[in-house]
Amino acid sequence: MGKLTNLISGLAGAVVLNILHESLKNKDSGMPRIDRMGEEALQKSLGYLGTGIEDQHNLYLATLAGDIAGNAVYYSLIGGRNSLIWPKAITLGLAAGIGAVTLPKPMGLDPKPIARNEKATALTIAYYLTGALATAAVLKLFNKHL
């Protein structure tokens, strides 16, 4: 499988992750808010450059675009040898989810939007795993038809 196939598959997984999060984030107050974590990270990064995004809607859109692009590239790493796609998807999906809930605090970010309770923590990990599994499924479809 080529790099373009891997990237397209990674994009599919990133879109699944974001649709899942966006669809459920307002279901109740215990849901993970990955968007808020991303907004804080983006504003903090831009702050180091002496700038920021004032408009909340533009901040949301920039964060969403960055999240999809970053996750697409990350999930594209699942591609490669066909026999390893599922183990790589599970490993990378769990690594992304666990990293999402454990790394914010050491990075100077507020972990509460995604790890404020057991439900949010578990769902955050599940979302990232689901995106990785979606990537693997698309890779398998490409492999079947190429």
C-alpha positions as CSV (number, residue, x, y, z in Angstrom):
1,M,0.0,0.0,0.0
2,G,1.2,3.4,-0.9
3,K,1.6,6.6,1.1
4,L,-1.5,8.1,-0.5
5,T,-3.6,5.1,0.4
6,N,-2.3,5.3,4.0
7,L,-3.1,9.0,4.2
8,I,-6.6,8.7,2.8
9,S,-7.3,5.8,5.2
10,G,-5.9,7.9,8.1
11,L,-8.1,10.8,7.0
12,A,-11.1,8.5,7.2
13,G,-10.2,7.4,10.7
14,A,-9.6,11.0,11.8
15,V,-13.0,12.0,10.4
16,V,-14.7,9.1,12.3
17,L,-13.0,10.1,15.5
18,N,-14.2,13.7,15.1
19,I,-17.8,12.8,14.1
20,L,-18.0,10.5,17.1
21,H,-16.7,13.3,19.4
22,E,-18.8,16.1,17.9
23,S,-21.9,14.0,18.0
24,L,-21.6,13.1,21.6
25,K,-19.8,16.0,23.3
26,N,-23.0,17.7,24.4
27,K,-24.9,14.6,25.4
28,D,-24.2,15.3,29.1
29,S,-21.7,17.1,31.3
30,G,-19.6,14.0,31.8
31,M,-18.6,13.6,28.1
32,P,-15.1,14.3,27.0
33,R,-14.4,17.6,25.4
34,I,-11.5,17.0,23.1
35,D,-12.2,20.2,21.3
36,R,-11.6,22.3,24.4
37,M,-8.2,20.6,25.0
38,G,-7.3,21.3,21.4
39,E,-8.4,24.9,21.6
40,E,-6.2,25.4,24.7
41,A,-3.2,23.8,23.0
42,L,-3.7,25.9,19.9
43,Q,-4.0,29.1,21.8
44,K,-1.0,28.3,23.9
45,S,1.1,27.5,20.8
46,L,0.0,30.7,19.1
47,G,0.8,32.6,22.3
48,Y,4.4,31.6,22.0
49,L,4.4,33.3,18.6
50,G,2.8,36.4,20.0
51,T,-0.6,35.9,18.5
52,G,-3.9,34.1,19.1
53,I,-7.4,33.6,17.7
54,E,-9.9,35.9,19.3
55,D,-13.1,34.7,17.6
56,Q,-14.4,31.5,19.3
57,H,-15.9,30.2,16.1
58,N,-12.7,30.6,14.2
59,L,-10.8,29.0,17.1
60,Y,-13.1,26.1,17.0
61,L,-12.7,25.7,13.2
62,A,-8.9,26.0,13.3
63,T,-8.7,23.5,16.1
64,L,-11.0,21.1,14.2
65,A,-8.9,21.4,11.1
66,G,-5.7,20.9,13.0
67,D,-7.1,17.9,14.8
68,I,-8.3,16.2,11.6
69,A,-5.0,16.8,9.9
70,G,-2.8,15.7,12.8
71,N,-4.9,12.6,13.4
72,A,-4.9,11.7,9.7
73,V,-1.1,11.8,9.6
74,Y,-0.9,9.8,12.8
75,Y,-3.4,7.2,11.7
76,S,-1.7,6.9,8.4
77,L,1.1,5.1,10.3
78,I,-1.2,2.1,10.6
79,G,-0.6,1.3,6.9
80,G,2.0,-1.0,5.7
81,R,2.2,-4.8,5.8
82,N,-1.3,-6.1,5.5
83,S,-0.9,-8.8,8.3
84,L,0.0,-6.1,10.8
85,I,-2.8,-3.6,10.1
86,W,-5.1,-4.7,12.9
87,P,-2.4,-5.0,15.6
88,K,-1.0,-1.6,14.6
89,A,-4.4,-0.1,14.7
90,I,-5.1,-1.4,18.2
91,T,-1.7,-0.4,19.4
92,L,-1.7,3.1,17.9
93,G,-5.3,3.8,18.8
94,L,-4.8,2.9,22.4
95,A,-1.5,4.8,22.5
96,A,-3.2,7.9,21.2
97,G,-6.1,7.6,23.6
98,I,-4.0,7.0,26.6
99,G,-1.6,9.8,25.6
100,A,-4.6,12.1,25.2
101,V,-5.6,11.6,28.8
102,T,-2.1,11.4,30.4
103,L,0.0,13.9,28.6
104,P,-1.9,17.2,28.9
105,K,-0.9,17.9,32.5
106,P,2.9,17.4,31.8
107,M,2.5,19.6,28.8
108,G,1.0,22.4,30.9
109,L,-2.6,21.9,29.7
110,D,-5.7,21.4,31.8
111,P,-6.6,17.7,31.6
112,K,-10.2,18.2,32.9
113,P,-11.9,18.5,29.5
114,I,-11.0,14.9,28.7
115,A,-10.0,13.2,32.0
116,R,-12.3,14.8,34.6
117,N,-14.0,11.5,35.4
118,E,-13.7,7.8,34.6
119,K,-16.4,8.1,31.9
120,A,-14.6,10.9,30.0
121,T,-11.3,9.1,30.3
122,A,-12.6,5.8,29.0
123,L,-14.6,7.5,26.2
124,T,-11.5,9.5,25.1
125,I,-9.5,6.3,24.8
126,A,-12.4,4.6,23.0
127,Y,-12.8,7.5,20.5
128,Y,-9.1,7.3,19.5
129,L,-9.2,3.5,19.3
130,T,-12.4,3.7,17.1
131,G,-10.6,6.1,14.7
132,A,-7.7,3.7,14.4
133,L,-10.0,0.8,13.8
134,A,-11.8,2.7,11.1
135,T,-8.5,3.5,9.5
136,A,-7.6,-0.2,9.5
137,A,-11.0,-1.1,8.0
138,V,-10.5,1.4,5.1
139,L,-6.9,0.1,4.6
140,K,-8.3,-3.4,4.4
141,L,-10.9,-2.3,1.8
142,F,-8.2,-0.6,-0.3
143,N,-6.1,-3.7,-0.1
144,K,-8.9,-5.9,-1.2
145,H,-9.7,-3.7,-4.2
146,L,-6.2,-2.8,-5.4
